[in-house]
Amino acid sequence: MDLLSRLRLEDNLLVISVLDPVTTESRAVLSREIELLLAEHRPAGLVIALGPQAGTTAAVSTVLRVWRHCAVEGVPVAVATPVPAVRHLIQANQPSLPIHTHTNGALRAARALIHR
């Protein structure tokens, strides 16, 4: 099952776009796919961009799980999603995780975290 819609490296940041809905059945698979990509590419930072359809509670769970993994690995993470409820849930569960409406804002935030 391939849940990732797009993947790119930009300035040594891994940018992962998820456009399809994340379900409770698919969140573990998606988390593992992202962890494998992190191990393969060894980026300086990660940006997760959730499209409007991907904004589910299972997607929030996935983002938080990946954030915890990245915190252990020392990889800064930022998130972008246009869905206010998803931004709120992520912020409520992990206030230190940068969350933006647009990918460009998340890219800037990830770059800033790298240069701290």
Buried (B, 14 or more C-beta within 10 A) or exposed (E): EEBBBEEEEBEEBBBBBBBBBBBEEBBEBBBEBBBEBBEEEEBBBBBBBBBEBBBBBBBBBBBBBBBEBBBEEEBBBBBBBBBEEBBEBBBEEBEEBBBBEEBEBBBBBBBEBBEE
